[in-house]
């Protein structure tokens, strides 16, 4: 009898119960929240999303991150004349993405493609604004909260004005450059596009970002500025491609989001 008790005790130490030998079932995780990331090729590349996902994995409640970025996509439904196939528009798939993911949060980063690398025009800008308004409406109608991200910079700021040019004169010079380029675009839309961008395209993106930031805090919409912290570090954040940030750029993007996330999420809970 003593020998049998010793054997059973040893087996218990090894974790064997003597009955089925099956592992205890792990408790089901029920406190999970879903974040759906939408965007163009910058989001599709996944760098900043993966960094955010890794950080959110440390938090409670647990966060499930779904990245559904798509290359070349816009919310403006605009496309260059020479783009290989018309640029896809988010709204061809948004309803399905929302229905499939059932997200608690939607995080969207659009803009770099929405001006289609042309000079600034009120018509193209209005198409972007209308697209963002539709995105807000659809995301909120699904029950999700929404965070909009300003597009990262276009990493070629354009030719510098002569040394000593005053701020008012710089504004006039930029307006003339834009008007001249827009006249060119009207004569031949193929003059501009992702392969031949307007020289001051980042100035166009600055206007888009300024407007987007004006939406922050309105109608339960949150806006995170990715652009501003990246501007002083363009040489580090981009390689030869002025559209797509490198790893450093994605790290800067993730950092900007994560700095704002605790405040956004806490306010949302309230």
VENGIBEL-V85580 format. One record per residue. N is the residue number from 1. SS is DSSP state (2 for helix, 1 for strand, 0 for the rest). Layout:
n: [N & N]
ss: [SS & SS]
//
This chain:
n: [1 & 2 & 3 & 4 & 5 & 6 & 7 & 8 & 9 & 10 & 11 & 12 & 13 & 14 & 15 & 16 & 17 & 18 & 19 & 20 & 21 & 22 & 23 & 24 & 25 & 26 & 27 & 28 & 29 & 30 & 31 & 32 & 33 & 34 & 35 & 36 & 37 & 38 & 39 & 40 & 41 & 42 & 43 & 44 & 45 & 46 & 47 & 48 & 49 & 50 & 51 & 52 & 53 & 54 & 55 & 56 & 57 & 58 & 59 & 60 & 61 & 62 & 63 & 64 & 65 & 66 & 67 & 68 & 69 & 70 & 71 & 72 & 73 & 74 & 75 & 76 & 77 & 78 & 79 & 80 & 81 & 82 & 83 & 84 & 85 & 86 & 87 & 88 & 89 & 90 & 91 & 92 & 93 & 94 & 95 & 96 & 97 & 98 & 99 & 100 & 101 & 102 & 103 & 104 & 105 & 106 & 107 & 108 & 109 & 110 & 111 & 112 & 113 & 114 & 115 & 116 & 117 & 118 & 119 & 120 & 121 & 122 & 123 & 124 & 125 & 126 & 127 & 128 & 129 & 130 & 131 & 132 & 133 & 134 & 135 & 136 & 137 & 138 & 139 & 140 & 141 & 142 & 143 & 144 & 145 & 146 & 147 & 148 & 149 & 150 & 151 & 152 & 153 & 154 & 155 & 156 & 157 & 158 & 159 & 160 & 161 & 162 & 163 & 164 & 165 & 166 & 167 & 168 & 169 & 170 & 171 & 172 & 173 & 174 & 175 & 176 & 177 & 178 & 179 & 180 & 181 & 182 & 183 & 184 & 185 & 186 & 187 & 188 & 189 & 190 & 191 & 192 & 193 & 194 & 195 & 196 & 197 & 198 & 199 & 200 & 201 & 202 & 203 & 204 & 205 & 206 & 207 & 208 & 209 & 210 & 211 & 212 & 213 & 214 & 215 & 216 & 217 & 218 & 219 & 220 & 221 & 222 & 223 & 224 & 225 & 226 & 227 & 228 & 229 & 230 & 231 & 232 & 233 & 234 & 235 & 236 & 237 & 238 & 239 & 240 & 241 & 242 & 243 & 244 & 245 & 246 & 247 & 248 & 249 & 250 & 251 & 252 & 253 & 254 & 255 & 256 & 257 & 258 & 259 & 260 & 261 & 262 & 263 & 264 & 265 & 266 & 267 & 268 & 269 & 270]
ss: [0 & 2 & 2 & 2 & 2 & 2 & 2 & 2 & 2 & 2 & 2 & 2 & 2 & 0 & 0 & 0 & 0 & 0 & 0 & 0 & 0 & 0 & 0 & 0 & 0 & 0 & 0 & 0 & 0 & 0 & 0 & 1 & 1 & 1 & 1 & 1 & 1 & 1 & 1 & 0 & 2 & 2 & 2 & 2 & 2 & 0 & 2 & 2 & 2 & 2 & 2 & 2 & 2 & 2 & 2 & 2 & 0 & 0 & 0 & 0 & 0 & 1 & 1 & 1 & 1 & 1 & 1 & 0 & 0 & 0 & 0 & 0 & 0 & 1 & 0 & 0 & 0 & 0 & 0 & 0 & 0 & 0 & 0 & 0 & 0 & 0 & 0 & 0 & 1 & 2 & 2 & 2 & 0 & 2 & 2 & 2 & 2 & 2 & 2 & 2 & 2 & 0 & 0 & 0 & 1 & 1 & 1 & 1 & 1 & 0 & 0 & 0 & 0 & 0 & 0 & 0 & 0 & 0 & 0 & 0 & 0 & 2 & 2 & 2 & 2 & 2 & 2 & 2 & 2 & 2 & 2 & 2 & 2 & 2 & 2 & 2 & 2 & 2 & 2 & 2 & 2 & 0 & 0 & 0 & 1 & 1 & 1 & 1 & 1 & 0 & 0 & 0 & 0 & 0 & 0 & 0 & 0 & 0 & 0 & 0 & 0 & 0 & 0 & 0 & 0 & 0 & 2 & 2 & 2 & 2 & 2 & 2 & 2 & 2 & 2 & 2 & 2 & 2 & 2 & 2 & 2 & 2 & 2 & 2 & 2 & 2 & 2 & 0 & 2 & 2 & 2 & 0 & 1 & 0 & 0 & 1 & 0 & 0 & 0 & 0 & 2 & 2 & 2 & 2 & 2 & 2 & 2 & 2 & 2 & 2 & 2 & 2 & 2 & 0 & 0 & 0 & 0 & 0 & 0 & 0 & 1 & 1 & 1 & 1 & 0 & 0 & 2 & 2 & 2 & 2 & 2 & 0 & 0 & 2 & 2 & 2 & 2 & 0 & 0 & 0 & 0 & 0 & 0 & 0 & 0 & 0 & 2 & 2 & 2 & 2 & 2 & 2 & 2 & 2 & 2 & 2 & 2 & 2 & 2 & 2 & 2 & 2 & 2 & 2 & 2 & 2 & 2 & 2 & 2 & 0]
//
